[in-house]
Amino acid sequence: MRMNEITYEDAAPVEGYGPGFFRVSGQVHEGPMLLWARGKASWGGLSDADSLLTLAGHVDVLFVGVGAEMAYLPGALRSALDEAGLGVEVMTSPSACRTYNVLLSEGRRVALAVLPV
C-alpha cells in the first residue's frame, strides 16, 4: 500500500475532538465551531443561521456536524440555507470532521459548522 502525506496548504484541518472541544492548528476550541479554509470562529449552534449565511458564495458545501447522534436541522435553518444557495450536508460531528478534512485536502471549497460530541 502506498502512503501519501496529506497537505492542506494554507487551510487548517480538524486535528482532533473530544467531549466539548475541537483541536485545530494545535489550539483547542471549546464549544460549537465554524471552520473554513481561511478561518475559524465560534458558532452559536443551530439557532445561529447568520454566521452560516456569510459563507454563501464562498464555499460549495457546508458540512454540519450535529453532535454524537444524527439529527435533522431545524426547518427555519434549513430553509435559510437553501434560499441562500448554500449546499448543506448534515451528519454526526465525527463524520463531518473527517469528511471536511478529506475534501479540504483535495482543495475543495468547503466549510464545517460543528457541535461538540
N, C-alpha and C positions, 0 to 999 in steps of 0.2 A: 504494500500500500504506500502510495506517495503522499507525504505530508507537506503542506504548504503553509507558510506563516501568513496570517491574515494581516493586512494593513488597512488602516482606516483613514489615512492621510490626515486631514485636519479635524475630522469628526471624532466624537467620543462615544464609544460603545458602553453598554452596561457591563460592568466587570463582575458584579455580584449583587445579591439581595438577601434579605432575611426579614425576620419579624419587625415590620415598621420602618425599614430602611432600604436604600439602594446605594451602590458604590459606583461612581463614575469618575474617571480620571484620578483615581486614588483618593477621592474625597467621599465621605459618607453624606448622603442626603436623606433626611428623615421625613416621612410623610409622603403624600402624593407628589408626583414629579412629572414635569413636561420636558421632553428631551428631543432635540433635533440636531441635524448635522453641525450647526454652528452655535448651539447654545443649550442652556439648561435653566429651568425655572421651577419654582414651586407651583403647584396646581391646586386649585380649590376643590377638586374632586368632580363628581358627576353633576354637580349644580353649577359648575364654572364653565359655561359654554364660551364666554368671551375670549378666554385665553386660547381655546382651541381654534376659534374662528380667525384669529390673527394668522394662522398657518395656511389659510385658503390661498391658493395660487402659488404657494412656495413649496408645497410637498404634494406628492402624488397619492400617498397613502398614510393615514394616521392609524396606528395600532393603539387600541385602548385596552389596557390590562385592568380587569375589574376585580382583582384580588385573587384569593386562592381558589375560589369556586366560580364557575361560569354564571353570568347573569346578563340580562338584557340592559341596554341603555334606556334611560327614561325617554319617553316619547318626545318630549319637548327638545331634548338634547339631540336626539337622532334627527328630528325634523330640521333643526337649525343647521346641523352639519350637512344634511342633504341639500338644503336650499343654497348653501354656500359653495356647493360643488366639491366638497371635501370627501374623498374616498375614505371609508372607515371600515376597519376590521376589528371586531370585538372578540377577545379571548381571555383566558386566565392571565394573570400578570407574569408568571414564569414563561409561558408560551409567547406572550407579547415581547418580552425582553429578548428571547432567543431569536424570534423572527425579525425583530428590529435590527439586531446585530448582524444577521446574515445579509439582509438587504442593504444595510449600511455599508458592509464590506464590499458589496458589488457596485457601490457608488450611486445607489438609488436615492431618490428624493423622498425620504420617509421621516416620520416623527412618531414619538411614543408618548402617550399620556397614560400613566400607570398608577394604580392604587397599590399600597404595600400589602404583602401577604400577612 
